[in-house]
């Protein structure tokens, strides 16, 4: 969460402190970094909302779930058209 009330949800298998520092770096291209670049006095308060599995597909499903649930304002994919959970197309 940003000090202005904006929010962001992301997933990573990497060290979270390194990933958070990248998001806080206005020279990077992530949405939080762009927000910091446009709002130099804003500060993000990063936190872990779920421990994610190492499997990338499972992490992406968990990330999508939290984006749908929390509706973070800085995520581009706030409302997915459809979240397919099974190969047969069941949503």
C-alpha positions as CSV (number, residue, x, y, z in Angstrom):
1,X,0.0,0.0,0.0
2,X,1.2,3.5,-0.8
3,X,1.0,6.4,1.6
4,X,-1.6,8.0,-0.7
5,X,-4.0,5.0,-0.5
6,X,-3.1,3.4,-3.9
7,X,-2.3,-0.3,-3.8
8,X,-0.5,-3.0,-5.7
9,X,-0.4,-6.8,-5.6
10,X,2.4,-8.9,-7.1
11,X,4.0,-12.2,-6.9
12,X,7.7,-13.3,-6.8
13,X,9.8,-16.3,-6.1
14,X,12.7,-14.0,-5.5
15,X,13.8,-12.4,-2.2
16,X,11.0,-10.0,-1.4
17,X,13.2,-7.3,0.0
18,X,15.1,-7.1,-3.3
19,X,11.9,-7.1,-5.3
20,X,10.4,-4.4,-3.1
21,X,13.5,-2.2,-3.6
22,X,13.0,-2.6,-7.3
23,X,9.4,-1.4,-7.1
24,X,10.5,1.5,-5.0
25,X,13.1,2.5,-7.6
26,X,11.7,5.2,-9.9
27,X,14.1,4.2,-12.7
28,X,12.3,0.8,-13.1
29,X,9.2,0.2,-15.2
30,X,6.9,-1.5,-12.8
31,X,3.6,0.3,-11.9
32,X,4.7,1.0,-8.3
33,X,8.0,2.4,-9.6
34,X,6.1,4.6,-12.1
35,X,3.9,5.8,-9.3
36,X,6.9,6.7,-7.2
37,X,8.4,8.5,-10.1
38,X,5.3,10.6,-10.6
39,X,4.8,11.1,-6.8
40,X,8.2,11.5,-5.3
41,X,7.0,12.0,-1.7
42,X,4.9,8.8,-1.7
43,X,6.1,5.7,0.3
44,X,5.0,2.1,-0.1
45,X,4.5,0.0,2.9
46,X,5.2,-3.5,1.6
47,X,3.9,-6.7,3.2
48,X,3.5,-10.4,2.4
49,X,-0.2,-11.3,2.1
50,X,0.3,-15.0,1.3
51,X,3.2,-17.4,1.1
52,X,3.3,-18.6,-2.5
53,X,4.4,-21.9,-3.8
54,X,7.5,-22.1,-6.0
55,X,5.5,-23.3,-8.9
56,X,4.9,-20.3,-11.2
57,X,1.4,-21.4,-12.4
58,X,0.3,-21.8,-8.8
59,X,1.7,-18.4,-7.9
60,X,-0.1,-16.7,-10.8
61,X,-3.4,-18.3,-9.7
62,X,-2.8,-17.0,-6.2
63,X,-1.9,-13.6,-7.5
64,X,-5.0,-13.4,-9.7
65,X,-7.1,-14.4,-6.7
66,X,-5.7,-11.6,-4.5
67,X,-6.1,-9.1,-7.4
68,X,-9.7,-10.0,-7.8
69,X,-10.3,-9.9,-4.0
70,X,-8.4,-6.7,-3.1
71,X,-8.8,-4.8,-6.4
72,X,-5.4,-3.0,-6.1
73,X,-5.5,0.4,-8.0
74,X,-2.0,0.1,-9.5
75,X,-2.5,-3.3,-11.1
76,X,-3.4,-3.3,-14.8
77,X,-5.3,-6.6,-14.5
78,X,-7.8,-5.6,-11.8
79,X,-10.7,-7.4,-13.4
80,X,-9.8,-10.4,-15.5
81,X,-12.1,-11.3,-18.3
82,X,-12.2,-14.9,-17.1
83,X,-10.1,-17.0,-14.7
84,X,-9.9,-20.5,-16.1
85,X,-9.0,-22.9,-13.4
86,X,-9.3,-26.2,-15.3
87,X,-8.2,-27.1,-18.9
88,X,-11.8,-28.0,-19.8
89,X,-12.7,-24.3,-19.5
90,X,-14.6,-24.4,-16.2
91,X,-14.4,-20.9,-14.7
